[in-house]
């Protein structure tokens, strides 16, 4: 008599999703380091995207990331020190300082996008392109409508 496969516990799904995410992020950062961006960490990608093309203040950055102004300020200090962000006077309000992405920061973002495309292609080579596409479609169906949110650092920490 054949035995049925044991049921898959519910807690395994989020852990597997996290493991897949972690694998992609670890592979991304290993390649970024090889390409001249060893200082970038997973949080930094969220920060650089939250700063945006027009720049922002540290207070607004903290709100976008779901972290305190102080935590945002410390992260900005670190990214300014390694050349990914800069602080400049706000041309529309002399009392404010803006945080902007530097050319080095933009290069890190551009390379990240290219590397993610390469990593997706590697997954497609391993699993088959149709399975990767189906996985993306299924996750799109199940994810919240506003699935791309930059407040992940605050969500994890809060």
N, C-alpha and C positions, 0 to 999 in steps of 0.2 A: 504494500500500500504506500503510495507516494505521499510525502508530507508537503503541506502547503508552505510556501515561503512565509517566514514570520512577518507580521505587520510592521510597517515602518512607523516608528514613533514620531509624533508631531513635532517634537523638539529638534529632530534631525534636519528638517527642511530649512529653518532659519540658520542653523549652523553650517549646512552645506552652501547656502547662498552667501553667507559671510566668508566661508573658506574660498569660494570662487572669487569673490570680491578681493579678498586679501591676496590671493595668488596673482590676480591682474595688477593690483597696486604694487606688490613687491617686485614683480617683473618690470613694471613701468619704472620704478625708482632705481632698479639695478641698471637699466638701460640709460636712464637720464644721467646717472653718475658716470657711465662710460662716455656719454656725449658732452661732458663738461658741466653738469649740474648736480654735483654730489651733495650740495647743501639742501636741496629741495626735499621736503618731507610730505607725507600725505595731507596734512592739514594745510600746507602752503598752497596747494592747488585750489582748495576752497577759498582761501584768502585772496589769491590773485584774481579769481573769477568774481568774487564779491566786490573787490575794488572797482572792477569794470573799466571800460575804456575812458570814461570821463573823470575817474577818480572819486574819492569819497572822504569823509572825515572819519576819525577813529571811532567816534560815537556811532555814526551810521554803520560803519563796518561791524562793530559789535552787535548792533541790532540785526543786520543781515545774517550774521553767523550764529546768532542766538547765544552769544557769550557776553561777558561784561566788558565795559569800556576799558578797564584795566587789562584784561586778558588780551583784548584786541590791540591795545597799545604795546604790550610786551611782544606780541607776534610781529607787529609792524616794526618795532625797534630791531628785532632779529633780521627781518627781511630787508630793512634799510641797510643794516650792517653788512649783509652779504650781496647787496646790489640789485635786489629784485624789486624793491619799492623805493620811492623817494617822497619826501615831504616838501611841499611847495606852498606858497601863499595862494589863497583863493582869490582869483581875479575879480570875483563879484562881491567879496566881503573880506576886507583887510584884517578882520578879527579872527578869521578862520584859517586853518591850515588843512590842505588837502593831502591825501595819500594817493600817489599815482604809481602805476606799473612802469618800470623802466624798460629799456630795450632788452636787457638781460631777462627780465621777468616775462616779457612778451615772447622771447625766444624759448624760454622754458615751457610756456603754455603751448606754443606752436609745436615744439618737439613732443610734448605730451600727447597732443592730438595725433601726430604721426605714429607714435609708438603704440597708442591704443589701437589704431588701424592695423598695425602689424600684429599685435597680440590677438585681435579678433580673427585675423587671417590664420594665425597658428591654431586657434581653437577650431576654426572651420576645417583646417587640414586634419585635425585629430578626430573631430566628431562628425564632420561632413557639413557643408555649407547649409543644407536644408535644416539640419538639427539646430544649428546656431540661430538661424533665422526664426525657426519655430520657437526656440527658447525666448528670444527677444520679443516675439509677438505675444507669447503667453505671459511674460512678465509685464508687458505693456498693458495687457488686458487686466491683470490683477493689481497693478500698481495704482496708487491714488492719482487723480487727474493732475495734480501739481507735483508729480514725482521728482522733478529736478529742483531740489531745494538746497540752498547753500547753508542752511542752519544745522547741518549734520554734526559739526563739532559741538554745538550747544546741546543738541539732542542726545549725543553720546554722553556728554559730561553732566547733563542736568537730570 
